[in-house]
Amino acid sequence: LKFSTVEDYEAHYSLTHRYYCSICNVTLMTEKLLNIHLQELHDSFFEVLSQRQNMYQCLIPECEEKFKDAEERKQHLIEKHNFSK
């Protein structure tokens, strides 16, 4: 990518690279997605807890629903939030 001004670069960087995982170097679009990523991929207690209760959060910021696994969450996203299959 090329930017015509420093301001354009800074705007791009703050929007695109704001939520950065320092463990695996991935960048996510929202704080909620970063928090979900950290829990599901880097939290050693997540797997244990997810066997006992619904831990997989909906990816939509306004939706607070949780699911037993990623597949159930995917179905929810398709059916309730019109994600593509």
Biotite code that builds the C-alpha atoms (Angstrom):
import biotite.structure as struc

atoms = struc.array([
    struc.Atom([0.000, 0.000, 0.000], chain_id="A", res_id=1, res_name="LEU", atom_name="CA", element="C"),
    struc.Atom([1.080, 3.547, -0.711], chain_id="A", res_id=2, res_name="LYS", atom_name="CA", element="C"),
    struc.Atom([-0.213, 6.601, 1.094], chain_id="A", res_id=3, res_name="PHE", atom_name="CA", element="C"),
    struc.Atom([-0.148, 10.159, -0.195], chain_id="A", res_id=4, res_name="SER", atom_name="CA", element="C"),
    struc.Atom([0.227, 11.729, 3.239], chain_id="A", res_id=5, res_name="THR", atom_name="CA", element="C"),
    struc.Atom([1.362, 10.786, 6.711], chain_id="A", res_id=6, res_name="VAL", atom_name="CA", element="C"),
    struc.Atom([-2.179, 11.500, 7.883], chain_id="A", res_id=7, res_name="GLU", atom_name="CA", element="C"),
    struc.Atom([-3.569, 8.926, 5.432], chain_id="A", res_id=8, res_name="ASP", atom_name="CA", element="C"),
    struc.Atom([-1.078, 6.364, 6.725], chain_id="A", res_id=9, res_name="TYR", atom_name="CA", element="C"),
    struc.Atom([-1.910, 7.148, 10.363], chain_id="A", res_id=10, res_name="GLU", atom_name="CA", element="C"),
    struc.Atom([-5.645, 6.901, 9.660], chain_id="A", res_id=11, res_name="ALA", atom_name="CA", element="C"),
    struc.Atom([-5.152, 3.550, 7.921], chain_id="A", res_id=12, res_name="HIS", atom_name="CA", element="C"),
    struc.Atom([-2.924, 2.240, 10.702], chain_id="A", res_id=13, res_name="TYR", atom_name="CA", element="C"),
    struc.Atom([-5.246, 3.270, 13.525], chain_id="A", res_id=14, res_name="SER", atom_name="CA", element="C"),
    struc.Atom([-8.283, 1.751, 11.795], chain_id="A", res_id=15, res_name="LEU", atom_name="CA", element="C"),
    struc.Atom([-6.702, -1.430, 10.461], chain_id="A", res_id=16, res_name="THR", atom_name="CA", element="C"),
    struc.Atom([-3.997, -2.323, 12.968], chain_id="A", res_id=17, res_name="HIS", atom_name="CA", element="C"),
    struc.Atom([-5.465, -1.032, 16.197], chain_id="A", res_id=18, res_name="ARG", atom_name="CA", element="C"),
    struc.Atom([-6.384, -4.370, 17.773], chain_id="A", res_id=19, res_name="TYR", atom_name="CA", element="C"),
    struc.Atom([-3.174, -6.370, 17.636], chain_id="A", res_id=20, res_name="TYR", atom_name="CA", element="C"),
    struc.Atom([-2.452, -9.711, 19.313], chain_id="A", res_id=21, res_name="CYS", atom_name="CA", element="C"),
    struc.Atom([1.064, -9.555, 20.701], chain_id="A", res_id=22, res_name="SER", atom_name="CA", element="C"),
    struc.Atom([1.136, -13.345, 21.111], chain_id="A", res_id=23, res_name="ILE", atom_name="CA", element="C"),
    struc.Atom([0.638, -14.418, 17.484], chain_id="A", res_id=24, res_name="CYS", atom_name="CA", element="C"),
    struc.Atom([0.914, -11.075, 15.631], chain_id="A", res_id=25, res_name="ASN", atom_name="CA", element="C"),
    struc.Atom([-2.589, -11.146, 14.149], chain_id="A", res_id=26, res_name="VAL", atom_name="CA", element="C"),
    struc.Atom([-4.578, -7.911, 13.793], chain_id="A", res_id=27, res_name="THR", atom_name="CA", element="C"),
    struc.Atom([-8.336, -7.835, 14.305], chain_id="A", res_id=28, res_name="LEU", atom_name="CA", element="C"),
    struc.Atom([-10.917, -5.241, 13.365], chain_id="A", res_id=29, res_name="MET", atom_name="CA", element="C"),
    struc.Atom([-12.534, -4.630, 16.771], chain_id="A", res_id=30, res_name="THR", atom_name="CA", element="C"),
    struc.Atom([-11.705, -4.854, 20.445], chain_id="A", res_id=31, res_name="GLU", atom_name="CA", element="C"),
    struc.Atom([-14.412, -7.492, 20.893], chain_id="A", res_id=32, res_name="LYS", atom_name="CA", element="C"),
    struc.Atom([-12.869, -9.677, 18.170], chain_id="A", res_id=33, res_name="LEU", atom_name="CA", element="C"),
    struc.Atom([-9.446, -9.313, 19.788], chain_id="A", res_id=34, res_name="LEU", atom_name="CA", element="C"),
    struc.Atom([-10.854, -10.322, 23.175], chain_id="A", res_id=35, res_name="ASN", atom_name="CA", element="C"),
    struc.Atom([-12.602, -13.351, 21.651], chain_id="A", res_id=36, res_name="ILE", atom_name="CA", element="C"),
    struc.Atom([-9.395, -14.282, 19.814], chain_id="A", res_id=37, res_name="HIS", atom_name="CA", element="C"),
    struc.Atom([-7.332, -14.033, 23.009], chain_id="A", res_id=38, res_name="LEU", atom_name="CA", element="C"),
    struc.Atom([-9.800, -16.185, 24.945], chain_id="A", res_id=39, res_name="GLN", atom_name="CA", element="C"),
    struc.Atom([-10.362, -18.877, 22.352], chain_id="A", res_id=40, res_name="GLU", atom_name="CA", element="C"),
    struc.Atom([-6.783, -19.244, 21.143], chain_id="A", res_id=41, res_name="LEU", atom_name="CA", element="C"),
    struc.Atom([-4.517, -18.165, 23.988], chain_id="A", res_id=42, res_name="HIS", atom_name="CA", element="C"),
    struc.Atom([-6.402, -18.741, 27.264], chain_id="A", res_id=43, res_name="ASP", atom_name="CA", element="C"),
    struc.Atom([-5.573, -22.123, 28.776], chain_id="A", res_id=44, res_name="SER", atom_name="CA", element="C"),
    struc.Atom([-8.761, -22.133, 30.872], chain_id="A", res_id=45, res_name="PHE", atom_name="CA", element="C"),
    struc.Atom([-11.066, -21.510, 27.913], chain_id="A", res_id=46, res_name="PHE", atom_name="CA", element="C"),
    struc.Atom([-11.113, -25.132, 26.705], chain_id="A", res_id=47, res_name="GLU", atom_name="CA", element="C"),
    struc.Atom([-11.871, -26.448, 30.193], chain_id="A", res_id=48, res_name="VAL", atom_name="CA", element="C"),
    struc.Atom([-14.619, -23.904, 30.828], chain_id="A", res_id=49, res_name="LEU", atom_name="CA", element="C"),
    struc.Atom([-16.162, -24.399, 27.381], chain_id="A", res_id=50, res_name="SER", atom_name="CA", element="C"),
    struc.Atom([-16.802, -28.050, 28.244], chain_id="A", res_id=51, res_name="GLN", atom_name="CA", element="C"),
    struc.Atom([-19.033, -26.930, 31.117], chain_id="A", res_id=52, res_name="ARG", atom_name="CA", element="C"),
    struc.Atom([-20.748, -23.824, 29.803], chain_id="A", res_id=53, res_name="GLN", atom_name="CA", element="C"),
    struc.Atom([-21.378, -21.823, 26.647], chain_id="A", res_id=54, res_name="ASN", atom_name="CA", element="C"),
    struc.Atom([-18.196, -19.840, 26.027], chain_id="A", res_id=55, res_name="MET", atom_name="CA", element="C"),
    struc.Atom([-18.139, -19.047, 22.292], chain_id="A", res_id=56, res_name="TYR", atom_name="CA", element="C"),
    struc.Atom([-19.350, -15.446, 22.006], chain_id="A", res_id=57, res_name="GLN", atom_name="CA", element="C"),
    struc.Atom([-21.221, -14.046, 19.048], chain_id="A", res_id=58, res_name="CYS", atom_name="CA", element="C"),
    struc.Atom([-18.891, -11.925, 16.911], chain_id="A", res_id=59, res_name="LEU", atom_name="CA", element="C"),
    struc.Atom([-21.412, -9.087, 16.532], chain_id="A", res_id=60, res_name="ILE", atom_name="CA", element="C"),
    struc.Atom([-20.668, -6.309, 19.075], chain_id="A", res_id=61, res_name="PRO", atom_name="CA", element="C"),
    struc.Atom([-24.335, -5.747, 19.999], chain_id="A", res_id=62, res_name="GLU", atom_name="CA", element="C"),
    struc.Atom([-25.102, -9.452, 20.461], chain_id="A", res_id=63, res_name="CYS", atom_name="CA", element="C"),
    struc.Atom([-24.303, -11.023, 23.826], chain_id="A", res_id=64, res_name="GLU", atom_name="CA", element="C"),
    struc.Atom([-25.254, -14.627, 22.996], chain_id="A", res_id=65, res_name="GLU", atom_name="CA", element="C"),
    struc.Atom([-22.802, -17.438, 23.739], chain_id="A", res_id=66, res_name="LYS", atom_name="CA", element="C"),
    struc.Atom([-22.622, -20.933, 22.267], chain_id="A", res_id=67, res_name="PHE", atom_name="CA", element="C"),
    struc.Atom([-21.264, -24.371, 23.126], chain_id="A", res_id=68, res_name="LYS", atom_name="CA", element="C"),
    struc.Atom([-18.858, -24.427, 20.162], chain_id="A", res_id=69, res_name="ASP", atom_name="CA", element="C"),
    struc.Atom([-17.678, -22.512, 17.110], chain_id="A", res_id=70, res_name="ALA", atom_name="CA", element="C"),
    struc.Atom([-20.008, -24.437, 14.788], chain_id="A", res_id=71, res_name="GLU", atom_name="CA", element="C"),
    struc.Atom([-23.092, -23.452, 16.804], chain_id="A", res_id=72, res_name="GLU", atom_name="CA", element="C"),
    struc.Atom([-21.889, -19.833, 16.741], chain_id="A", res_id=73, res_name="ARG", atom_name="CA", element="C"),
    struc.Atom([-21.415, -20.041, 12.965], chain_id="A", res_id=74, res_name="LYS", atom_name="CA", element="C"),
    struc.Atom([-25.020, -21.253, 12.536], chain_id="A", res_id=75, res_name="GLN", atom_name="CA", element="C"),
    struc.Atom([-26.222, -18.371, 14.706], chain_id="A", res_id=76, res_name="HIS", atom_name="CA", element="C"),
    struc.Atom([-24.267, -15.861, 12.593], chain_id="A", res_id=77, res_name="LEU", atom_name="CA", element="C"),
    struc.Atom([-25.794, -17.279, 9.397], chain_id="A", res_id=78, res_name="ILE", atom_name="CA", element="C"),
    struc.Atom([-29.367, -17.470, 10.708], chain_id="A", res_id=79, res_name="GLU", atom_name="CA", element="C"),
    struc.Atom([-29.580, -14.356, 12.899], chain_id="A", res_id=80, res_name="LYS", atom_name="CA", element="C"),
    struc.Atom([-27.033, -11.970, 11.407], chain_id="A", res_id=81, res_name="HIS", atom_name="CA", element="C"),
    struc.Atom([-27.198, -12.959, 7.713], chain_id="A", res_id=82, res_name="ASN", atom_name="CA", element="C"),
    struc.Atom([-23.578, -14.105, 7.385], chain_id="A", res_id=83, res_name="PHE", atom_name="CA", element="C"),
    struc.Atom([-22.873, -16.117, 4.257], chain_id="A", res_id=84, res_name="SER", atom_name="CA", element="C"),
    struc.Atom([-22.385, -19.887, 4.557], chain_id="A", res_id=85, res_name="LYS", atom_name="CA", element="C"),
])
